């Protein structure tokens, strides 16, 4: 056990926690990061991440984008449509003076790039295979008890940042999370098409739920297909050929036939947000603080903006104020609009596009067509998707 007061302790060394550590180190703030996984364990993880244009600029500031650019696929156009409807809308990066609307890259590639840069930072103590077991807070500091190399250790800190996706939340006093279960699952996979994607991402709404195709490689797409659990389970049970035929029937011919699909996996979808955070010297960011439906690709990018905003709060705080209630209240206030709007926007899309009430199909079709010609609304959406504003 340690009685020493550490400066900053981050629980969770995934992309959000690692980004925060880098942002702080580059501002001269020392950090200890506790990560449960083994070193390099995430490098082969192929799960796709949709990065906003604003997130790319954060990674540029950290000096990691140049090494990532070769493995990232740009999204230059987003095509939104509804099955059984002529209504559709398109967003194009060139209309908003951006080189791209976003980028797609693997979780593993981003983890490796961040780890390489962290290894060059003398102010970062990154401890792998350190599993948080208990987190507590009092008026003067917070403490983290963790298992490492078969022994129990404790760190005391003026500010503990929880960025582990919420795995350590259940027993922390003062934290209350409000959760809405959608009753839907998300099926994820990678799929190859007959025709090149030309850097177009597709959002397709059907009566059973939305599907997203994100360009990922020369002719491949990362697929997120959501629907009720029993619907998704039926899709998982299909052979590859049956699955591709069913997907083509729902998606259409925009990229020709679908040629192959990789391993399919599914996970339950929910919307959640911390409602009570009376926790001096403890702050929660990323998916641990809010979990969003993947329909608009907002969750991970909101997490990176959490890290950027918190780093600014820490860097400008007086040492005596680090982790105090006022500092953390000011941070939460700075993030409230971005987080609330992201949650409301994704929830709205799910509710309006994931049902087949009589008459609503025509309204959705008209809405998509109207959206395509009202430029101020499109400008606001692009700003929200890119920068959270």
C-alpha positions as CSV (number, residue, x, y, z in Angstrom):
1,X,0.0,0.0,0.0
2,X,1.2,3.5,-0.8
3,X,0.5,6.6,1.3
4,X,2.1,8.9,-1.3
5,X,-0.3,11.2,-3.1
6,X,0.1,10.7,-6.8
7,X,-0.7,13.5,-9.3
8,X,-3.1,11.9,-11.7
9,X,-4.2,8.2,-11.9
10,X,-6.1,7.0,-14.9
11,X,-7.9,3.6,-14.6
12,X,-8.2,2.2,-18.1
13,X,-5.5,2.5,-20.8
14,X,-7.7,2.0,-23.9
15,X,-7.8,4.8,-26.5
16,X,-9.7,7.3,-24.4
17,X,-7.5,6.8,-21.3
18,X,-4.3,6.7,-23.4
19,X,-5.3,9.9,-25.2
20,X,-5.8,11.7,-21.9
21,X,-2.5,10.5,-20.6
22,X,-0.7,11.8,-23.7
23,X,-2.5,15.2,-23.6
24,X,-1.5,15.6,-20.0
25,X,2.1,14.5,-20.5
26,X,2.6,16.9,-23.3
27,X,1.5,19.7,-20.9
28,X,4.0,18.6,-18.3
29,X,1.6,16.7,-16.0
30,X,2.8,13.3,-14.6
31,X,0.3,10.4,-14.9
32,X,0.0,6.8,-13.8
33,X,-2.2,4.6,-16.1
34,X,-3.5,1.2,-14.8
35,X,-4.5,-1.1,-17.7
36,X,-5.9,-4.6,-17.0
37,X,-4.8,-6.1,-20.3
38,X,-1.4,-7.4,-21.2
39,X,0.9,-5.1,-23.2
40,X,0.2,-5.4,-27.0
41,X,-3.0,-7.5,-26.3
42,X,-5.2,-5.0,-28.2
43,X,-3.0,-4.7,-31.3
44,X,-4.7,-7.5,-33.3
45,X,-8.2,-6.3,-32.4
46,X,-9.9,-5.6,-35.8
47,X,-13.0,-3.9,-34.4
48,X,-13.6,-0.7,-36.5
49,X,-13.7,2.7,-35.0
50,X,-15.4,5.6,-36.7
51,X,-13.3,8.8,-36.1
52,X,-14.8,12.2,-36.6
53,X,-12.8,14.9,-38.4
54,X,-12.4,16.6,-35.0
55,X,-11.0,13.4,-33.4
56,X,-8.4,13.2,-36.2
57,X,-7.3,16.7,-35.2
58,X,-6.8,15.6,-31.6
59,X,-4.6,12.7,-32.8
60,X,-2.7,15.1,-35.0
61,X,-2.0,17.3,-31.9
62,X,-0.7,14.2,-30.1
63,X,1.7,13.4,-33.0
64,X,0.2,9.9,-33.7
65,X,-1.9,10.6,-36.8
66,X,1.0,10.3,-39.3
67,X,1.6,6.7,-38.3
68,X,-2.2,6.0,-38.5
69,X,-2.9,7.6,-41.8
70,X,-1.8,4.6,-43.8
71,X,-4.2,2.3,-42.1
72,X,-7.2,4.7,-42.0
73,X,-9.9,4.9,-44.7
74,X,-11.4,8.4,-45.2
75,X,-15.2,8.9,-45.3
76,X,-15.8,11.6,-48.0
77,X,-19.5,11.1,-48.4
78,X,-22.3,9.8,-46.1
79,X,-25.3,8.4,-47.9
80,X,-28.5,8.1,-45.8
81,X,-31.5,6.2,-47.1
82,X,-34.6,4.3,-46.0
83,X,-35.6,0.9,-47.4
84,X,-38.8,1.1,-49.4
85,X,-38.5,4.9,-49.9
86,X,-37.2,7.2,-52.6
87,X,-36.1,9.7,-49.9
88,X,-32.4,9.9,-49.4
89,X,-29.8,12.4,-48.3
90,X,-26.0,12.9,-48.9
91,X,-23.4,14.7,-46.9
92,X,-20.1,15.5,-48.7
93,X,-16.9,16.7,-47.1
94,X,-16.1,19.0,-50.1
95,X,-19.3,21.0,-49.3
96,X,-17.9,21.9,-45.9
97,X,-14.3,22.6,-46.8
98,X,-13.1,19.5,-44.9
99,X,-10.8,16.9,-46.4
100,X,-13.1,14.2,-45.0
101,X,-16.2,13.8,-42.8
102,X,-14.4,11.1,-40.8
103,X,-12.1,8.1,-40.9
104,X,-12.4,4.4,-40.2
105,X,-9.5,2.5,-38.6
106,X,-9.1,-0.5,-36.3
107,X,-9.1,-0.4,-32.6
108,X,-5.8,-2.3,-32.7
109,X,-4.0,0.2,-35.0
110,X,-5.1,3.1,-32.8
111,X,-4.0,1.3,-29.6
112,X,-0.6,0.5,-31.0
113,X,0.0,4.1,-32.2
114,X,-0.9,5.5,-28.9
115,X,1.2,3.0,-27.0
116,X,4.3,3.8,-29.1
117,X,3.9,7.5,-28.4
118,X,3.3,6.9,-24.7
119,X,6.5,4.9,-24.5
120,X,8.4,8.2,-25.4
121,X,6.8,10.1,-22.5
122,X,8.9,10.1,-19.3
123,X,5.9,11.6,-17.4
124,X,3.7,8.6,-18.0
125,X,3.9,5.5,-15.9
126,X,1.9,2.9,-17.8
127,X,1.2,-0.3,-15.8
128,X,-0.1,-3.2,-17.8
129,X,-1.9,-6.2,-16.2
130,X,-3.0,-4.0,-13.3
131,X,-6.7,-4.7,-12.5
132,X,-8.6,-2.2,-10.5
133,X,-10.4,-3.9,-7.6
134,X,-11.7,-1.0,-5.5
135,X,-12.0,2.8,-6.0
136,X,-12.9,5.2,-3.1
137,X,-12.9,8.9,-2.6
138,X,-12.9,11.3,0.4
139,X,-12.7,15.1,0.7
140,X,-8.9,15.2,0.2
141,X,-8.1,12.5,-2.4
142,X,-9.3,9.3,-4.1
143,X,-7.7,5.9,-3.9
144,X,-7.4,2.9,-6.3
145,X,-6.7,-0.6,-5.0
146,X,-5.5,-2.8,-7.8
147,X,-4.0,-6.3,-8.3
148,X,-0.6,-6.5,-10.0
149,X,1.8,-9.5,-10.2
150,X,-0.3,-11.4,-7.6
151,X,-0.2,-8.7,-5.0
152,X,-2.6,-5.9,-3.9
153,X,-1.5,-2.3,-4.3
154,X,-3.1,1.0,-3.5
155,X,-2.5,4.4,-5.1
156,X,-3.8,7.7,-3.6
157,X,-4.4,10.6,-5.9
158,X,-5.7,14.1,-6.0
159,X,-7.6,13.0,-9.1
160,X,-8.5,9.5,-10.3
161,X,-10.0,9.3,-13.8
162,X,-12.1,6.3,-14.6
163,X,-11.8,5.5,-18.3
164,X,-12.2,1.7,-18.3
165,X,-15.6,1.6,-20.0
166,X,-17.5,1.3,-16.7
167,X,-16.1,-2.0,-15.5
168,X,-15.2,-0.5,-12.1
169,X,-18.4,1.5,-11.5
170,X,-20.7,-0.8,-9.5
171,X,-19.2,-0.3,-6.0
172,X,-18.2,3.4,-6.2
173,X,-20.2,5.5,-3.7
174,X,-21.8,8.6,-5.3
175,X,-22.1,7.3,-8.8
176,X,-25.6,6.6,-10.2
177,X,-26.1,5.5,-13.8
178,X,-29.4,5.7,-15.6
179,X,-29.7,3.1,-18.4
180,X,-32.2,2.6,-21.1
181,X,-32.2,-0.9,-22.7
182,X,-33.2,-0.8,-26.3
183,X,-34.0,-4.5,-26.6
184,X,-31.8,-4.5,-29.7
185,X,-28.5,-6.1,-30.5
186,X,-25.8,-4.9,-32.8
187,X,-24.3,-7.4,-35.3
188,X,-20.8,-6.4,-36.3
189,X,-18.6,-7.8,-39.0
190,X,-16.6,-7.0,-42.1
191,X,-18.0,-7.4,-45.6
192,X,-16.5,-7.2,-49.1
193,X,-18.4,-5.8,-52.1
194,X,-18.2,-6.2,-55.8
195,X,-17.7,-2.5,-56.5
196,X,-15.3,0.0,-54.9
197,X,-16.8,2.0,-52.1
198,X,-15.3,5.3,-53.3
199,X,-15.0,6.5,-49.7
200,X,-18.8,6.5,-49.2
201,X,-20.3,5.5,-45.9
202,X,-23.9,4.3,-45.9
203,X,-26.6,4.6,-43.2
204,X,-29.6,2.5,-44.2
205,X,-32.8,2.5,-42.1
206,X,-35.1,-0.5,-42.3
207,X,-38.2,-1.5,-40.4
208,X,-36.1,-4.0,-38.4
209,X,-33.5,-1.4,-37.4
210,X,-30.6,0.7,-38.9
211,X,-27.5,-0.7,-40.6
212,X,-24.3,1.1,-41.3
213,X,-21.6,0.3,-43.8
214,X,-18.3,2.1,-43.2
215,X,-15.6,2.0,-45.9
216,X,-12.6,0.1,-44.4
217,X,-9.9,-0.9,-46.9
218,X,-10.0,-0.9,-50.7
219,X,-13.3,-2.7,-51.3
220,X,-14.3,-3.7,-47.8
221,X,-16.9,-2.3,-45.4
222,X,-17.2,-2.6,-41.6
223,X,-20.8,-3.5,-40.9
224,X,-23.0,-2.6,-38.0
225,X,-26.5,-4.0,-38.3
226,X,-28.9,-3.5,-35.4
227,X,-32.3,-5.1,-34.7
228,X,-34.3,-6.9,-32.0
229,X,-32.3,-9.7,-30.3
230,X,-34.3,-12.5,-32.0
231,X,-33.8,-10.9,-35.4
232,X,-30.1,-10.6,-34.9
233,X,-29.8,-14.1,-33.5
234,X,-31.5,-15.4,-36.7
235,X,-29.0,-13.5,-38.8
236,X,-26.1,-15.0,-36.8
237,X,-27.5,-18.5,-37.4
238,X,-27.5,-18.1,-41.2
239,X,-24.7,-19.5,-43.4
240,X,-22.4,-16.9,-45.0
241,X,-24.2,-17.2,-48.3
242,X,-27.6,-16.9,-46.8
243,X,-26.5,-13.9,-44.7
244,X,-25.0,-12.1,-47.8
245,X,-28.3,-12.7,-49.7
246,X,-30.4,-11.4,-46.8
247,X,-28.1,-8.3,-46.4
248,X,-28.2,-7.5,-50.1
249,X,-32.0,-7.7,-50.1
250,X,-32.1,-5.1,-47.3
251,X,-29.3,-2.9,-48.5
252,X,-29.8,-2.9,-52.3
253,X,-27.4,-2.7,-55.3
254,X,-25.4,0.5,-54.6
255,X,-22.1,-1.4,-54.4
256,X,-23.1,-4.5,-56.5
257,X,-23.1,-7.9,-54.9
258,X,-21.6,-8.7,-51.6
259,X,-18.9,-11.3,-52.0
260,X,-17.8,-12.4,-48.5
261,X,-18.4,-11.8,-44.8
262,X,-16.0,-12.3,-41.9
263,X,-16.9,-13.6,-38.5
264,X,-20.2,-12.2,-37.2
265,X,-20.6,-11.1,-33.5
266,X,-23.3,-9.4,-31.6
267,X,-23.7,-7.4,-28.4
268,X,-26.7,-5.8,-26.7
269,X,-27.4,-2.0,-27.2
270,X,-28.2,0.5,-24.5
271,X,-28.2,4.2,-23.8
272,X,-26.7,5.1,-20.4
273,X,-25.5,8.2,-18.6
274,X,-24.2,9.0,-15.2
275,X,-26.9,11.0,-13.3
276,X,-25.2,11.5,-9.9
277,X,-21.5,12.3,-9.6
278,X,-21.0,13.7,-6.1
279,X,-17.4,12.3,-6.2
280,X,-14.6,14.7,-5.2
281,X,-11.3,13.7,-6.7
282,X,-12.9,11.2,-9.0
283,X,-14.1,11.8,-12.5
284,X,-15.6,9.5,-15.1
285,X,-15.0,9.8,-18.9
286,X,-15.7,8.0,-22.2
287,X,-18.0,5.0,-22.3
288,X,-17.9,4.7,-18.5
289,X,-19.7,8.1,-18.4
290,X,-22.1,7.7,-21.3
291,X,-22.9,4.8,-23.7
292,X,-24.7,5.6,-27.0
293,X,-26.3,3.6,-29.7
294,X,-23.8,3.2,-32.6
295,X,-26.3,4.5,-35.2
296,X,-24.5,7.9,-35.6
297,X,-21.0,6.8,-34.6
298,X,-20.9,9.4,-31.8
299,X,-19.8,7.5,-28.7
300,X,-16.1,7.1,-29.2
301,X,-15.7,10.6,-30.4
302,X,-17.5,12.0,-27.5
303,X,-15.1,10.1,-25.3
304,X,-12.1,11.7,-27.0
305,X,-13.6,15.1,-26.5
306,X,-14.1,14.2,-22.8
307,X,-10.3,13.5,-22.6
308,X,-9.4,16.7,-24.4
309,X,-11.7,18.9,-22.2
310,X,-10.5,17.2,-19.0
311,X,-6.9,17.7,-19.9
312,X,-7.5,21.4,-20.4
313,X,-9.3,21.6,-17.0
314,X,-6.4,19.8,-15.3
315,X,-3.7,21.9,-16.9
316,X,-5.3,25.2,-15.9
317,X,-6.2,24.1,-12.3
318,X,-4.2,25.4,-9.3
319,X,-2.5,22.4,-7.6
320,X,-4.6,22.9,-4.5
321,X,-7.8,22.8,-6.6
322,X,-7.0,19.6,-8.4
323,X,-10.0,17.2,-8.1
324,X,-12.0,19.6,-5.9
325,X,-15.8,19.7,-6.4
326,X,-15.7,23.1,-8.1
327,X,-13.1,22.0,-10.7
328,X,-15.1,18.8,-11.5
329,X,-18.4,20.6,-11.6
330,X,-16.9,23.1,-14.1
331,X,-15.6,20.2,-16.2
332,X,-19.0,18.5,-16.2
333,X,-20.7,21.7,-17.2
334,X,-18.3,22.1,-20.1
335,X,-19.2,18.6,-21.4
336,X,-22.9,18.8,-20.7
337,X,-24.1,20.1,-24.0
338,X,-22.0,17.8,-26.2
339,X,-22.9,14.7,-24.2
340,X,-26.7,15.5,-23.9
341,X,-27.0,16.4,-27.6
342,X,-25.2,13.2,-28.6
343,X,-27.5,11.1,-26.4
344,X,-30.6,12.8,-27.6
345,X,-29.6,12.7,-31.3
346,X,-28.8,9.0,-31.3
347,X,-31.9,8.1,-29.3
348,X,-34.1,10.2,-31.7
349,X,-32.7,8.4,-34.7
350,X,-33.3,5.0,-33.2
351,X,-36.9,5.8,-32.1
352,X,-37.9,7.4,-35.4
353,X,-36.3,5.0,-37.8
354,X,-36.5,1.7,-36.1
355,X,-40.3,1.1,-36.3
356,X,-42.9,0.5,-38.9
357,X,-45.9,2.4,-37.6
358,X,-48.5,2.9,-40.4
359,X,-48.0,6.3,-42.0
360,X,-44.6,7.1,-40.5
361,X,-42.7,5.6,-43.5
362,X,-44.0,8.4,-45.7
363,X,-43.1,11.0,-43.1
364,X,-39.5,9.6,-42.8
365,X,-39.2,9.6,-46.6
366,X,-40.3,13.2,-46.8
367,X,-38.0,14.2,-44.0
368,X,-35.0,12.7,-45.7
369,X,-35.8,14.5,-48.9
370,X,-36.4,17.8,-47.1
371,X,-33.2,17.5,-45.1
372,X,-31.2,17.1,-48.3
373,X,-32.2,20.6,-49.5
374,X,-32.0,22.6,-46.2
375,X,-28.3,23.5,-46.1
376,X,-28.3,25.1,-42.6
377,X,-29.5,21.9,-41.0
378,X,-26.9,19.9,-42.8
379,X,-24.2,22.3,-41.8
380,X,-25.3,22.0,-38.1
381,X,-25.2,18.2,-38.4
382,X,-21.8,18.1,-39.9
383,X,-20.5,20.5,-37.2
384,X,-22.0,18.2,-34.5
385,X,-20.6,15.0,-36.1
386,X,-17.1,16.6,-36.5
387,X,-16.6,18.6,-33.4
388,X,-19.6,18.0,-31.1
389,X,-20.8,21.6,-31.6
